[in-house]
């Protein structure tokens, strides 16, 4: 198991279930969170996989409070709190800190394109200053394909210089392994998480902290096994095995596919629901996905 109360290892970006009126389904959410944490995984709710930008601030607060009420180890939770509105980012981040979360994962404000480095620094600095809590541990979220706003090395260096005890790491979902390796080596003590299980082994070899991958909702134990054993002779084979699952899932609309697999695993049909503009996985596509996983020897 990853260390209790810490945010190293493998974190699952927890899927968000919805009722038939498309409101967050708290019992299913808590059930999945407990299942994932019971496997030794940390939790990273309200990011891309969680449909986080389709959820309002009040909904995220309610979901976070449900985890607290369930008695889960909040030191192993890294909720996404980066919003376009400064006040929303501050409110969510403050609530996460007060609820004992081990850290927060923060997108840059992503609506206005081509912002200056000065502007992005100010955006993160304003959140940190307004939260004003020494317990805050902020992880940057670098996902330029989705946000269109990259987290540059220059920005990281400025934030580390200004807030060395607060800005402590990054999730890199760019798919750029060289960027991850460079950050691991350039910023000692800065926790670098790969956004794909394809790179767990090379990132750990470069000095990284672990992985935060959508597929951990289904395939997390295999990722955690590699993270634990990355220095063993079997590591290359374990990494290759993870690539098989990843390749199958990359041929599908990822969130809808993960929800369909979760519905099959749990027997709860409601897991198939997504919020518009996403659409649920078509039944024929779900059957094909399960068949491909079975052919690869992967059992849910």
C-alpha positions as CSV (number, residue, x, y, z in Angstrom):
1,X,0.0,0.0,0.0
2,X,1.1,3.6,-0.6
3,X,2.0,5.4,2.6
4,X,-1.0,6.4,4.7
5,X,-1.5,10.1,4.9
6,X,0.8,10.8,2.0
7,X,0.4,11.5,-1.7
8,X,3.0,9.3,-3.3
9,X,2.2,6.2,-5.3
10,X,-0.8,5.8,-7.6
11,X,-3.9,8.0,-7.4
12,X,-7.2,7.3,-9.1
13,X,-9.1,10.3,-10.6
14,X,-12.4,9.1,-9.1
15,X,-15.3,8.8,-11.6
16,X,-18.4,10.8,-10.6
17,X,-21.7,8.8,-10.7
18,X,-25.0,10.6,-11.5
19,X,-28.6,9.9,-10.6
20,X,-31.2,9.7,-13.3
21,X,-31.7,13.4,-13.0
22,X,-27.9,13.9,-13.5
23,X,-27.2,15.0,-9.9
24,X,-24.1,13.5,-8.2
25,X,-24.9,10.1,-6.6
26,X,-23.2,10.3,-3.2
27,X,-23.5,6.7,-2.1
28,X,-22.0,5.3,-5.4
29,X,-19.3,7.9,-5.2
30,X,-18.3,7.0,-1.7
31,X,-18.5,3.3,-2.5
32,X,-16.1,3.7,-5.4
33,X,-13.7,5.9,-3.3
34,X,-13.7,3.3,-0.5
35,X,-13.1,0.5,-3.0
36,X,-10.1,2.3,-4.6
37,X,-8.6,3.4,-1.3
38,X,-9.0,-0.2,-0.1
39,X,-6.8,-1.3,-3.0
40,X,-4.0,1.0,-1.7
41,X,-4.7,3.9,-4.1
42,X,-4.9,7.6,-3.3
43,X,-7.8,9.6,-4.7
44,X,-7.8,12.6,-7.1
45,X,-11.4,13.6,-7.6
46,X,-12.8,16.5,-9.7
47,X,-10.2,16.3,-12.5
48,X,-10.8,15.5,-16.1
49,X,-11.9,11.9,-15.6
50,X,-14.2,12.9,-12.8
51,X,-16.0,15.3,-15.2
52,X,-14.8,17.9,-12.7
53,X,-15.5,20.9,-15.0
54,X,-19.1,19.7,-15.4
55,X,-19.6,20.0,-11.6
56,X,-20.4,23.1,-9.7
57,X,-18.6,24.3,-6.6
58,X,-21.4,23.3,-4.3
59,X,-21.5,19.8,-5.8
60,X,-17.8,19.3,-5.3
61,X,-18.0,20.5,-1.7
62,X,-20.9,18.0,-1.1
63,X,-18.9,15.2,-2.6
64,X,-15.8,16.0,-0.7
65,X,-17.8,16.2,2.5
66,X,-19.2,12.8,1.7
67,X,-15.7,11.3,1.7
68,X,-15.0,13.0,5.1
69,X,-18.3,11.6,6.5
70,X,-17.3,8.1,5.3
71,X,-14.2,8.3,7.4
72,X,-11.7,8.0,4.5
73,X,-8.1,9.0,4.9
74,X,-8.2,12.6,3.6
75,X,-4.5,12.8,3.7
76,X,-4.6,10.5,0.6
77,X,-7.0,12.8,-1.3
78,X,-5.9,15.4,-3.9
79,X,-9.1,17.1,-5.3
80,X,-9.0,19.2,-8.3
81,X,-9.7,22.8,-7.3
82,X,-8.6,24.9,-10.3
83,X,-11.4,26.9,-11.9
84,X,-11.8,29.7,-14.3
85,X,-13.2,32.0,-11.6
86,X,-10.7,33.0,-9.0
87,X,-13.3,33.0,-6.2
88,X,-14.3,29.4,-7.1
89,X,-10.7,28.2,-6.9
90,X,-10.3,29.9,-3.6
91,X,-13.5,28.5,-2.1
92,X,-12.7,25.0,-3.2
93,X,-9.1,25.1,-2.2
94,X,-10.0,26.5,1.2
95,X,-12.6,23.8,1.8
96,X,-10.2,21.1,0.8
97,X,-7.5,22.3,3.2
98,X,-10.0,22.6,6.0
99,X,-11.2,19.0,5.3
100,X,-7.7,17.7,5.7
101,X,-6.9,16.9,2.1
102,X,-3.2,16.1,1.6
103,X,-3.1,18.4,-1.4
104,X,-5.0,20.0,-4.2
105,X,-4.6,19.6,-8.0
106,X,-4.9,22.9,-9.7
107,X,-5.5,23.7,-13.4
108,X,-4.6,27.2,-14.5
109,X,-7.6,29.4,-15.4
110,X,-8.2,28.0,-18.9
111,X,-10.8,30.2,-20.7
112,X,-8.5,33.0,-21.8
113,X,-5.9,31.7,-24.2
114,X,-2.3,32.7,-24.5
115,X,-2.0,34.3,-21.1
116,X,1.4,35.7,-20.1
117,X,3.6,34.0,-17.5
118,X,3.0,37.0,-15.3
119,X,-0.8,36.5,-15.5
120,X,-0.5,32.8,-14.7
121,X,1.8,33.4,-11.8
122,X,-0.6,36.0,-10.5
123,X,-3.5,33.6,-10.8
124,X,-1.9,30.9,-8.7
125,X,-0.4,33.4,-6.2
126,X,-3.8,35.0,-5.6
127,X,-5.3,31.7,-4.7
128,X,-2.4,30.8,-2.4
129,X,-2.5,34.2,-0.7
130,X,-6.3,34.3,-0.3
131,X,-6.5,30.8,1.1
132,X,-3.8,31.9,3.5
133,X,-3.3,28.5,5.2
134,X,0.2,27.0,5.8
135,X,-1.4,23.5,5.4
136,X,-2.0,24.1,1.7
137,X,0.0,21.8,-0.6
138,X,-0.6,22.7,-4.2
139,X,0.1,20.4,-7.2
140,X,0.0,22.0,-10.6
141,X,-2.0,20.3,-13.4
142,X,-0.2,20.4,-16.8
143,X,-2.6,19.2,-19.5
144,X,-2.1,21.5,-22.5
145,X,-4.0,19.4,-25.0
146,X,-7.2,19.9,-22.9
147,X,-6.7,23.3,-21.2
148,X,-4.6,24.9,-24.0
149,X,-2.6,26.6,-21.2
150,X,0.7,24.9,-20.5
151,X,2.6,25.0,-17.2
152,X,6.1,26.1,-18.3
153,X,9.3,25.5,-16.4
154,X,9.7,29.3,-16.0
155,X,6.3,29.4,-14.2
156,X,7.2,26.5,-12.0
157,X,10.5,28.1,-11.0
158,X,8.8,31.4,-10.1
159,X,6.2,29.6,-8.0
160,X,8.8,27.5,-6.3
161,X,10.8,30.6,-5.5
162,X,7.8,32.4,-4.1
163,X,6.0,29.5,-2.4
164,X,8.5,26.7,-1.8
165,X,6.5,25.1,1.0
166,X,3.2,25.3,-0.8
167,X,3.8,24.5,-4.5
168,X,5.0,20.9,-4.1
169,X,4.4,19.0,-7.3
170,X,2.7,18.5,-10.6
171,X,0.6,16.1,-12.6
172,X,1.9,16.0,-16.2
173,X,-0.8,14.8,-18.6
174,X,1.0,16.1,-21.7
175,X,2.3,12.7,-22.7
176,X,5.8,14.3,-23.0
177,X,8.1,11.9,-21.1
178,X,11.1,14.1,-21.7
179,X,9.3,17.0,-19.9
180,X,8.5,14.8,-16.9
181,X,12.1,13.5,-16.7
182,X,13.5,17.0,-16.9
183,X,11.3,18.3,-14.1
184,X,12.2,15.3,-11.9
185,X,15.9,16.2,-12.3
186,X,15.6,20.0,-12.3
187,X,13.5,20.4,-9.2
188,X,14.7,18.2,-6.4
189,X,11.9,17.4,-3.9
190,X,9.2,18.5,-6.4
191,X,6.8,15.6,-6.8
192,X,6.2,14.7,-10.5
193,X,3.3,12.5,-11.3
194,X,2.8,11.0,-14.7
195,X,-0.7,11.4,-16.1
196,X,-0.4,8.0,-17.8
197,X,0.6,4.6,-16.6
198,X,2.7,4.2,-19.7
199,X,5.4,6.2,-18.0
200,X,5.4,4.9,-14.4
201,X,8.7,3.1,-14.8
202,X,10.8,5.8,-16.5
203,X,9.3,8.6,-14.3
204,X,10.2,6.6,-11.1
205,X,13.7,6.0,-12.5
206,X,14.1,9.8,-13.0
207,X,13.0,10.4,-9.4
208,X,9.3,10.9,-9.8
209,X,6.5,10.4,-7.2
210,X,4.1,8.1,-9.1
211,X,1.1,8.2,-11.4
212,X,-2.4,9.8,-11.5
213,X,-4.2,7.9,-14.3
214,X,-7.9,7.6,-15.3
215,X,-7.5,3.9,-15.8
216,X,-6.7,3.4,-12.1
217,X,-10.5,3.4,-11.6
218,X,-10.3,-0.1,-13.1
219,X,-6.7,-1.2,-13.4
220,X,-5.2,0.5,-10.3
221,X,-3.8,-2.5,-8.5
222,X,-1.6,-3.4,-11.5
223,X,-0.3,0.2,-11.6
224,X,0.4,0.1,-7.9
225,X,2.2,-3.2,-8.3
226,X,4.6,-1.6,-10.7
227,X,5.1,1.5,-8.5
228,X,6.1,-0.8,-5.6
229,X,8.4,-3.0,-7.7
230,X,9.9,-0.5,-10.1
231,X,13.4,-1.4,-9.1
232,X,12.9,-5.2,-9.5
233,X,13.8,-7.2,-12.6
234,X,10.1,-7.7,-13.4
235,X,9.5,-4.0,-13.8
236,X,9.9,-3.9,-17.6
237,X,7.4,-6.7,-18.0
238,X,4.9,-5.1,-15.6
239,X,5.2,-1.8,-17.6
240,X,4.6,-3.6,-20.9
241,X,1.5,-5.3,-19.4
242,X,0.1,-1.9,-18.4
243,X,0.6,-0.7,-22.0
244,X,-1.8,-3.4,-23.2
245,X,-4.7,-2.2,-21.1
246,X,-3.9,1.5,-22.0
247,X,-3.9,0.7,-25.7
248,X,-7.3,-0.9,-25.6
249,X,-8.8,2.0,-23.6
250,X,-7.3,4.6,-25.9
251,X,-9.5,3.4,-28.7
252,X,-12.6,4.4,-26.7
253,X,-14.2,7.6,-25.4
254,X,-12.3,7.2,-22.1
255,X,-14.7,8.5,-19.4
256,X,-17.8,6.8,-20.9
257,X,-15.8,3.5,-21.3
258,X,-14.5,3.6,-17.7
259,X,-18.0,4.2,-16.5
260,X,-19.4,1.3,-18.5
261,X,-16.7,-1.0,-17.1
262,X,-17.5,0.2,-13.6
263,X,-21.2,-0.5,-14.1
264,X,-20.3,-4.0,-15.1
265,X,-18.0,-4.5,-12.2
266,X,-20.5,-3.2,-9.6
267,X,-23.8,-4.3,-11.2
268,X,-25.0,-0.6,-10.9
269,X,-26.4,0.5,-14.2
270,X,-26.3,4.2,-13.1
271,X,-22.6,4.2,-13.5
272,X,-23.1,4.5,-17.2
273,X,-24.5,8.0,-16.9
274,X,-22.4,11.0,-18.0
275,X,-23.2,14.7,-18.0
276,X,-23.7,16.4,-21.4
277,X,-21.9,17.2,-23.6
278,X,-20.5,13.7,-23.0
279,X,-22.6,10.7,-24.1
280,X,-22.7,7.2,-22.6
281,X,-20.9,4.4,-24.4
282,X,-23.1,2.7,-27.0
283,X,-24.0,-0.9,-26.0
284,X,-22.3,-2.4,-29.0
285,X,-19.1,-0.5,-28.2
286,X,-19.2,-1.7,-24.6
287,X,-19.5,-5.3,-25.8
288,X,-16.5,-4.8,-28.1
289,X,-14.5,-3.3,-25.3
290,X,-15.2,-6.2,-22.9
291,X,-14.3,-8.7,-25.7
292,X,-11.0,-7.0,-26.4
293,X,-10.1,-6.9,-22.7
294,X,-11.0,-10.6,-22.5
295,X,-8.9,-11.5,-25.5
296,X,-6.0,-9.7,-23.8
297,X,-6.5,-11.8,-20.6
298,X,-7.8,-8.8,-18.6
299,X,-10.7,-9.7,-16.2
300,X,-12.6,-7.0,-14.5
